Amino acid sequence: MIRITTDGTAGGTSATNIYQFDFNSSGISIRGGLLYDGGDGQGHQVLYGAAYGGGTRNRGTLFRIVTDGTANGTTATVLHNFGSDIDPQDGLPWTTLVKGIDGNLYGTTTVTANPLFGETPVDTGKVFQFSLGSGAYNVLYTFPLTGPTTPS
């Protein structure tokens, strides 16, 4: 993740790497934007996002970034690893998260079966809810193989 600062001139723009995502822990390949959720009252900014791959099951992650804008002042916390024993094909989020008026995060996943792993698709994606309060992850809607197209 980079921080870009500018004074409005071509020569006054710089980019600073403030966080490096890791395949096995925080996830990789951010396909959507980051959700800005204000400050934490201690001079740090809070961002939420979804990584398309990586994490404990290589199905992606939901994460929170807390940063003061510097590499030393930035931490990432994985809130959810996609894929589970109950629904191993769940995951591969391709979404910019939104925060509902209920305080929960909402987003979508895309086709989650991987033919390289011998998997057969069972759906074309899901709409999910994640509770910041309890950490509960819920699938709200599953897009069937026939009917509506893959969510985006």
C-alpha positions as CSV (number, residue, x, y, z in Angstrom):
1,M,0.0,0.0,0.0
2,I,1.4,3.4,-0.9
3,R,0.9,6.9,0.3
4,I,1.0,9.6,-2.3
5,T,1.6,13.2,-1.3
6,T,1.7,16.2,-3.5
7,D,2.0,19.9,-3.4
8,G,0.1,20.3,-6.6
9,T,3.2,20.5,-8.9
10,A,4.7,17.8,-11.1
11,G,8.0,17.9,-9.1
12,G,6.2,18.0,-5.7
13,T,4.7,14.5,-5.8
14,S,6.1,11.5,-3.9
15,A,5.0,7.9,-3.2
16,T,5.9,6.1,0.0
17,N,5.4,2.4,0.6
18,I,3.6,2.1,4.0
19,Y,2.5,-1.5,4.0
20,Q,3.5,-4.7,2.1
21,F,0.8,-7.3,1.9
22,D,1.9,-10.9,2.5
23,F,0.3,-13.9,0.6
24,N,0.1,-16.2,3.6
25,S,-1.1,-13.8,6.2
26,S,-2.8,-10.6,5.0
27,G,-3.6,-11.7,1.5
28,I,-2.7,-10.3,-1.9
29,S,-4.3,-8.7,-5.0
30,I,-6.7,-6.0,-3.9
31,R,-9.3,-5.9,-6.6
32,G,-11.6,-3.2,-5.2
33,G,-10.9,0.1,-3.4
34,L,-10.4,0.7,0.2
35,L,-13.1,1.9,2.5
36,Y,-12.1,4.9,4.6
37,D,-13.7,4.7,8.1
38,G,-12.3,7.8,9.8
39,G,-9.8,8.1,12.5
40,D,-9.2,6.2,15.7
41,G,-8.9,9.3,17.9
42,Q,-5.2,8.8,18.2
43,G,-4.0,10.3,14.9
44,H,-4.4,7.1,12.9
45,Q,-6.7,6.6,9.9
46,V,-8.7,3.4,9.6
47,L,-9.3,1.6,6.2
48,Y,-11.0,-1.7,5.4
49,G,-10.5,-3.8,2.3
50,A,-10.7,-7.2,0.7
51,A,-7.8,-9.2,-0.8
52,Y,-8.7,-11.5,-3.7
53,G,-6.1,-14.2,-2.9
54,G,-3.9,-15.4,-0.2
55,G,-4.8,-15.8,3.5
56,T,-4.9,-19.2,5.3
57,R,-6.9,-20.9,2.5
58,N,-5.8,-19.0,-0.6
59,R,-9.4,-17.6,-1.0
60,G,-8.7,-14.1,0.1
61,T,-9.2,-12.0,3.3
62,L,-11.1,-9.1,4.8
63,F,-8.6,-6.7,6.5
64,R,-8.4,-3.5,8.5
65,I,-5.5,-1.1,8.1
66,V,-4.7,1.4,10.8
67,T,-2.1,4.0,9.7
68,D,-0.5,7.3,10.6
69,G,0.8,7.5,7.0
70,T,4.2,6.0,7.7
71,A,5.6,2.5,7.3
72,N,6.4,2.2,11.0
73,G,3.0,3.5,12.0
74,T,0.9,1.1,9.8
75,T,-0.6,-2.2,10.9
76,A,-2.9,-4.7,9.2
77,T,-5.3,-7.0,10.9
78,V,-7.0,-9.9,9.1
79,L,-10.7,-9.9,10.1
80,H,-11.8,-12.9,8.1
81,N,-10.1,-15.6,5.9
82,F,-12.4,-16.7,3.1
83,G,-13.0,-20.4,2.6
84,S,-14.1,-22.7,5.4
85,D,-14.7,-26.3,6.1
86,I,-18.4,-25.6,5.7
87,D,-18.1,-23.8,2.4
88,P,-14.5,-24.3,1.1
89,Q,-15.4,-22.6,-2.3
90,D,-16.5,-19.4,-0.6
91,G,-14.2,-16.5,-1.3
92,L,-12.2,-14.6,-3.9
93,P,-13.7,-11.2,-3.1
94,W,-13.7,-8.8,-6.0
95,T,-15.3,-5.8,-4.2
96,T,-15.0,-2.4,-2.6
97,L,-16.6,-2.9,0.8
98,V,-19.4,-0.7,1.9
99,K,-20.3,0.0,5.5
100,G,-24.1,-0.1,6.3
101,I,-25.9,2.1,8.7
102,D,-26.0,-1.0,11.0
103,G,-22.1,-0.7,11.2
104,N,-21.5,-4.0,9.3
105,L,-19.4,-4.4,6.2
106,Y,-20.9,-5.7,3.0
107,G,-19.3,-7.0,-0.2
108,T,-19.3,-9.6,-2.9
109,T,-17.3,-12.6,-4.0
110,T,-16.9,-14.0,-7.5
111,V,-16.9,-17.5,-9.0
112,T,-15.0,-19.4,-6.4
113,A,-14.4,-22.9,-7.9
114,N,-10.9,-23.5,-9.2
115,P,-10.7,-26.2,-11.9
116,L,-6.9,-26.5,-11.1
117,F,-8.0,-27.9,-7.7
118,G,-10.5,-30.3,-9.3
119,E,-13.4,-28.1,-8.1
120,T,-16.7,-27.8,-9.9
121,P,-18.5,-24.4,-9.6
122,V,-21.6,-24.5,-7.4
123,D,-22.4,-20.8,-7.8
124,T,-21.2,-17.6,-9.5
125,G,-20.6,-15.6,-6.4
126,K,-22.1,-14.3,-3.1
127,V,-23.2,-11.2,-1.3
128,F,-21.8,-11.2,2.2
129,Q,-22.1,-9.3,5.5
130,F,-19.3,-9.0,8.1
131,S,-20.0,-7.8,11.6
132,L,-17.3,-5.5,13.0
133,G,-18.7,-6.0,16.4
134,S,-18.9,-9.8,16.7
135,G,-16.6,-10.9,13.8
136,A,-19.5,-13.0,12.3
137,Y,-19.5,-13.6,8.6
138,N,-22.8,-14.3,6.8
139,V,-23.7,-15.1,3.2
140,L,-26.8,-13.0,2.4
141,Y,-27.3,-14.2,-1.2
142,T,-25.7,-16.8,-3.5
143,F,-25.8,-16.2,-7.2
144,P,-26.9,-19.4,-8.9
145,L,-25.1,-21.0,-11.9
146,T,-28.2,-20.1,-14.0
147,G,-29.8,-16.7,-13.7
148,P,-28.1,-13.4,-12.6
149,T,-24.6,-13.0,-13.7
150,T,-21.5,-12.9,-11.5
151,P,-21.5,-10.0,-9.0
152,S,-19.1,-7.2,-9.5
